[in-house]
Structure formats: C-alpha cells, structure tokens
Amino acid sequence: MNYLYLYAGVFLVILLIYSRRHVRKEAEVKAELTHAIENGLTEPPSLHPVIDPALCIGSGSCVAVCPEGALGVVKGKAVLINAAHCIGHGACQPACPFDAIKLVFGTEKRGIDIPNVSPGFETNVKGIFIAGELGGMGLIRKAAQQGREAIASVRKRIGQAGSGVDGVLDVVIVGCGPAGLSAGLSSMHHKLRYHLIEQEDSLGGAVYQYPRQKIAMTAPVVLDIIGSVKFGEVQKEKLLEFWNGVVQKTGLKISFRERMEGIEKVGAHFEVVTNRGRYPTRTVLLAMGRRGTPRKLGVPGEDSPKVAYSLIDPAQYKGQSVLVVGGGDSALEAALAVAAQPNTPPVVLSYRSAAFSRVKQKNREALAEAEKAGRIQVLLGSEVREIGPDTVQIAQADTLRQVRNDIVIVCAGGLLPTPLLQKAGIQFETKYGTE
C-alpha cells in the first residue's frame, strides 16, 4: 500500500512539472502571437501552412520540425504565430500525424500571383515550362527536384533530343538558381541542345544574394550527372562553393549577365530575346526567381558604380560611409552587418515610411541597440533625392540634407517578371490562401 502512495506521489509530481511547463510555454507562444499581431507581422511572404483545428490534436510535431520557429501550440491546437518568419520550408506538413496541415499561397488579405502549370511543369503555353521559385517553390531541395523533373517533361514534349531543325535549340533555361542549375545538368545528361542564361554575374539565384554565412536551409537532393547530394543545414558559402565545383566538374555552360527580355512564337518554335541576342528554341524553361530585376529609386546618380542592390560581403565596406535604403529585413540586416565592421562610420538607414512594420523582432531589437550605440543613424519618413560622387541628398519632412557617402545599398525589393510573361501568353492565378 505504501508503494501505491509512493507511485501516486511521483506521478503527481511529474504531472505538476509538466503542467507548469506547458502553461509557461503556452504563455510564451501567446505573447509571441500578440507581438506579431501588434507589429503587423501576420502576413507570410509565400508558401505557408494552414492548420485545420478539427483535425489538429496539438501533438507539436509540426512545431518541432519548423526551422524558423514560426509555429506554436495554443489551447491544444497548432498556430502560425510568426507568419512573417515562415520561409515555406514545408516540413510541417508531413510531420503532422493527422493530415491537419495544408500548404497554401497568399492570404485572404494579400494575394500572390502564381503561374498555372501542369503536373509536368508546363504552362498553358505549350512548350514553355516553369520550375522553382517563380512557380512558388523557393526551397532549394524541391526547386532542384523540379528543375530535373521539368527537363524530363521537356524531353517528352520534343521527342528525340537533337532531332529538331538545325540552329534551333532543344531548350533555353532562364535562371541559374537551384532549379536552373539542376535543369542544366539534366539537359547535359540527356544530351539536349541547351542554352542556360543568368542575369547576375554568379550562379545561385536568391542564395547568392544572402548575407555572408547565412544558413541556407536544404536537404538531400538528386542531381543528374552528380547523383545524390546530402546536405543538412549548410552556410551559403559552402553551398555556392559546391555548386561552382559542380559546374567545373561537369563543364556546364552558363551565360552570365544575360537577361531575358521577351519570348516570341516564331512558326513552330520560340525565340527567346535577351540583351545579347535571339535564341530559336523548341522549348523554354523559366527557372528565375520571383524577385525579378531590382526596384530602383529613380533619382539622378543611381547609375553610379557606387550603387549596389544587395549586400554580399559587408567587410568590403569597412571604413566607408554607407547609406542603406529600405525598410524590410534585408535592409535592416544589411545596415547591421556593415555597422558591425570595425572603424566604420555610422551607417545611415533611410526608409520612406514612419515605422518598420514588417520586420523580424530580432532585427528590430538589434537595430534599436545599434542606433543607441551610435553605429546606425535611422532616418524614417525620408527619401533619397540625388546620389553624387561623394554625397547623397536626402529629404526628410521639410529638410533637404546632404550626407557624406561612399556607398549606397538599395534594398527595395524587385520588380516581378509577371508582365513580361503575360505578354508571352502565360496565365497567372492570384492565390488567396489556397493550394
């Protein structure tokens, strides 16, 4: 009988400890959700989970696998508590034991334009295919998989490789991120006549634009010619080093700094128009990102060599007077990275709105600390009016100030290629929280 009381006591102690931890954790999750709502961080940028409360049992399996801490459990149900942090990793869906999660694009308030593609990645324009981020899939592993599968669909469309008209390519691949790189390797593997273009001066797509040492979430993937590639969490530099090694090993040909300007139908084939020429081709695979071309400020002096549209290596700006323009996470992270360089004057951060409403909390806190320490000067409600050789003119309220400057980094997002693709006949659907 004494043993029974002992066991019951131990059980009650364990239950009490668990209950207290559960209550404390739920309070933390509720606080995060409240903070996100108050700061306007409730709109996910792309693919994200929607939880069916009728099916969810609150197991927390989705919370455990989320790499960004975007999910939590409230009142026994999973909740997207940090929507703005969600990167569309998608691991939460298979982790749910009761199929309570579906992955969707857009929300009721903010739609996302997604091109209509078949299961084989072909658009409504027969012969034009889309894979990777443009089609809504920004994950490295899945984008690479789509690039490989899209080329398999290209082969079905054209029949025998190289059997077309002389001087007409089998496929033009636009973009050399994970999807384009994988598609290029598949084209080589299947002996297709291909041309792979990339508007930047380096491969990697969006990954190339990441700040130094940023973790690029990935997972094992199969690449034609190379085979199975096993990566867990890997830093940007290591991933780019691997991809460049693949290019050198395989001899994959990439035409850098070549930008697509249009797609025209000419008889039985297409012509891809770029800033360098025209390429007759039987099919086209669009594997570029959704960021398109950088959004510019439209001010005098913006074509100066001192103006950049992304931050790759903050160390290169050590000791220089830097202006960062923008109000998103990329702008804050760029300003913080440059401000952390030794012997560097205070970084000026200019943003046209009155507050940073859609940035991660950790960036908001880091910015406040850097501003307090004098490493960053924040100019809210301001606009750049002119960029000179050694200065910039910035308007704020009724004041036009001239600021000493060596480098301008514009983080104002990109212009989506939607109009260009619609001109080619590709149809888009605006997703409002739908699969």
N, C-alpha and C positions, 0 to 999 in steps of 0.2 A: 504493500500500500504506500509506503514511504517513497518507493521508486516511482510510483504513479504521480505523486505530487511533484517529485523532482523533475520528471519529464514534462509535466504540465507547466511547471515554472520556467524551464528552459525554453519551451515553445512560446510562452507568453513574452519572454524577454526578446526572443528573435522577432516575434510579430511586432512588438513595440518599436524595436530598432528599425525594422523595415517600414513601418507606418510613418515614423518620423522622417526617414529619408525620403519616402515617397511624397509626403506633404511638402518638405523643403524643396525637392526637385520640381514639383508642380508649381510652387510659388515662383521659383526662378524662371520657369518656362512662361508663366503668365506675365511676369514682369517684362520678359523679352518681347512677347507679343504686343503688350501695351506700348512699349517703347517704339516698336516698329510702326504701329498704327499712328502714334503721335507724330512720328517723323516722316510719314509718307513713304515708308519702305515696304508697302504691301503689294507692289506690282512686280511679279517675276519677269526677268528680261526675255526669257524664251521658253523652251520646254520645261514643264514643271509638274509635280504631282497634284492630283485632286483626290481626296480621301472620301470614300463612301462611309458615313458614320453607321449605317445599318449593317455593314459587313465588318467594320473595324472592331477588334477586341482589345486594342491598346497593348499589344504584346511588346511594342517598342523595337521590333526587329528592323523596321524602316529607319528609326532614329539612329540605331547603332551603325548602319552602313552609310549614312549620309556624310559625305566628305566635308560639307560646308556648315554643318550644324544648323541646317535650315528647318529641321523637323523637331517636334516635341510632342509630349503626351499631356493633354488637358482633359480632366474629367473622364479618364479612361479611353480617350479617343486621340488618334494621331492628328496633329495640326501643323500646317505650314506656318511656322512662326517667324521665319526670316525670309520672306519671299524674294526680296531683292538680292539675297545671297545665293539663291539657287542657281546652279550652272547647268541644269539639265542632265546631271550625271546618270540618272535613271536607275541606279542600283536599288532604290527603294521599292520599285515595282516587283521585281522577282523575289525580294526579301520578304514581302508580305505573305503570310501563310494562308490568307483567306481571300486573296484577289480583291482587296478593298481599295487598291490604288490604280488609277489610270493616269497616263502621262498626256498632257494636253498643251496646246499652244494658245497664247493670248488669254485674256480675261474678259469678263462682261464689260469692263470699262475701257480696256485697251486691246484692240485687235492687232494681230500680226499677219502680214501678208505672206502666205506660203504658196509656192507654185504647185499646181496639180500635176502629180506624177503617178505613173502606174507602178505596180509592184516591181517591175523591172527597171524603174527609174527613168522611164521615157515620159516626156511631157505630151501635151495634146498635139504638139507639132511633131509628127513622126520623123525620127532621126535626130531630134535634139533631146539630150538626156541631162539630168541634174543629180548631183550627189554631194553629200557633205553639208556644210553649214548653210548654204543657200536654200537647201531643201528643209532646213530646220534642225539638222543634226550637227551640232558643234563638237560632240565628243570625239576625241582622237581615234579611239579604237573603232567606233561604229562608222565614223567618216571614212576611215581607211578601208573598212569592210565594204562600204557602199561603193567606193571607187572601183574595187575589184569586181564586185557584182555588176556594176553598170557596164563595165567593159565586156563582161560575159553577155549582157543584153545587146551591146553594140555588135558583137560577133553574130548573134542570131539575126540581127537586122540586116547586116551586109552580106551574110553568107560566107563564102570563102575569102580569107584575108588576101589582100592584094589583087583581087580579081576585078577591080573596077577599072575605070578609064585611066590611061596614063596621065600623070600630072595631077591626079585627084587623090588626096589623102583618104585613108580609111576613117580617121578621127582627128579632130582638133580638140585638145584638152585645155580648158581655160582655168588657170589657177594651180598653184603648186603647194597647197597645204597638204594635210594628211590624205584627203580624198584624191587630189590630183596626182600626188606622188605615187600612191598605190595604183591609180589608173594607168599612169605612165609605165610602171613596172609590168602591169598586166598586158599592156599593149606590146611591150617588148617580148614578153613571154609568148604571146600568141602571134608574133611576127606581123603585127599591124603596121601600116604606114601611118605614123602619128606625128603631130607637132604639138608640143607642150609649151604654153606661154605663161609667164608670171609677171604681173605689172610692177612688183617690187624688185629690189636687187638681190634678194635672197629667198630661198625656199622656206617653207614653214607656215605660211599664211598667218593666222591670228597668233599662233605660238611665237613666231618671230617678233611680234610686237610686245610680248610680255616683258616686264622689267627683269633685270638680271636676277638669277637664282630663284625665280618664281617657280613653284611646284606646278608642273603640267600634269594633271591627272590623266592617267592612261591605264591600259591593261593589256594582257596578251592579245596579239593580233597576227593574222597570217598575211604575208606579202608574197606575191608571186615572185619567183626567182630566189628570193631571200629565205622564204619559209616562215616558220613560227617565230615571232619576236615576243619575248616575255619581259614586260616592264611592269613594275608596280607604280608607286609614286616616284616620279623622276623630275629632276630640275630641267628647266628649259634648255640650259646649255648642253646638258648631256644628251637630251633628245635631238637637238639640232646637230650635234656632233655625229650622232648615229646616222641621222638622215643624210648628212653630207657624205659620210662614209659609204652609205648605200649607193649614192649617185656615182661616186668614184669607182666603186667596185663593179657596178653593173654597166657603166657608160651611158646611163640615162641622159638624154639630151634635153636641156631646158633652155628656153629663150627668155632671159630675164629682161626687165624693163620694157616689156612688150605688153601693151594694154589693148584689150578688145574694145572696139568702138561700134560694132554692129554685126548682125548676122543677116545675110541676104539669101533668098532662094533663087538659084540660077539653074533653070532646067530641072534635071533630075538630081542635082546636088546643091549643097550650100556653099556660100563664100563667107568666111569669117574675115571681117575687116578689122585691122589693127592699126596702131600708129606707125607700123613699119611696112605694111603691105596687105595683100589679099591672099587668102588661102582656100582654094577649092577643096571641098571635103565631102565625103559621103555622110558623115555624122558629126555631131558636136557634143562634147561632154562639158557641161558647165560645173566646175568644181571650185569656184571662187567663193569667198566669204560674203556675209551679209553687210559688212561694213562698207563695201564699195570703195569709192575714192574719198579721201579725207575732205571733210567740210571745211571750207576756207572762210576767212574773216571778211574778205572783200575790201581791203584797205590798201592804200599806197604802201609800197615797200614789201608786200607779202611775198613777192617772188625772190626776195633776197636769200642768198645761201645760208644765212644765219637762222632761217625759219625752218623748224622741223615739226612733224606731225605725230611723232611718237617718241618715247624715251626708251632707248635700248640699253645704254650704258651711262649711268649718272656720273661715273668717275671722269668721263671725258669733259665734263663741265666744271670740274674742280677749279675754284678760284675765279670763276666768271660770274658776271651779273646776268641772272636768268629770269625771264618772265614766263610764267605758265598761264595759259588761257583756257578756262573751262571750269565746270562745276561738278563733274562726275567723279567716280572713284579713280579713274585713270589720271585725271588732272591732279587730284589730291596726292595720289601715290607718287606721281612724277615730281611734284613740288617737295614732298617729304624726302624722296630719295636724293634729289640734288642738294637740298638743305643739309643733309647729313654728311656731305663731303667736307673734309677739313679745309679751313681757310677760304671758305666760300661766302661772299656777301649774302645778306638776306635775300631769299627768293621772293619775288613778287608774284602773287597769285590773283589774277583778275577774273571775276565772274560777273556776268551781266545781271543776275538775279539778286534778290536781297538776302537769300539764305541758301545753304547747301541742303536741299530737301531729299535727295535720293542717293545718299552715300552710306557706306557701311559705318557702323558705330565706331569700330576700331580706328578707321581713318579720320572720323570726326574728332575723336579724342586725341589722336596723335597730332592732328593739325592744331588743335587748341593749345596743346603743350608746346609745339614748335613756335607758334605765334607768341605765346607768353615768354618764351626764351629768346625771342628776337631773331629766330632763324628764318621765319617766313612773315612777309607783310601781306595781309589779306585785304583786297580791295573789292568789296561787294558792291553791286549796283554800278559796275564800271564797264567801259567798253574801250577797246584799242581803236584809235583813230588813224594812227600812222606809225610805220616802222622805219626808222632811219638807221644809218650805219652804226651809230654809237648810242642811240637813244630810242625810246618809244614814247608816243603821245597817248595818254590815257585820259578819257573823260569820265568824271565821277561827280554826280549831281550837277552843279553849275561850275565845276572847276575842271580846267584842262591842264593836266600836269605833264611835265617832261621828265622821264625816268631814265637814268643811266642804264645801258643794256648792251650785252654781248650776244645773247641767245634768246630766241623766242620759241617756246614749245607749245603748239596749239593742240589741245585735247578736246576737240569739239565734235567728236563722232565722225561718221561717214555718211555719204550720200548713197543710198541703196541703189542697186542697178535695175530696180523694177521697171522704170520707164523704158530703158533700152531693151529689156527682154520682152516687154509687152509689145514693143514695136515689131519684134520678130514673130509675134503671134502667140507667145506663151501666156497662158491663162493663170491667174493667181486667185486664191481664195483667202478672204480675211477670216482668220480663226479667232473666235471669241470664247476661249476656254473649251475648245473642242479638240478631239484627237485628229 
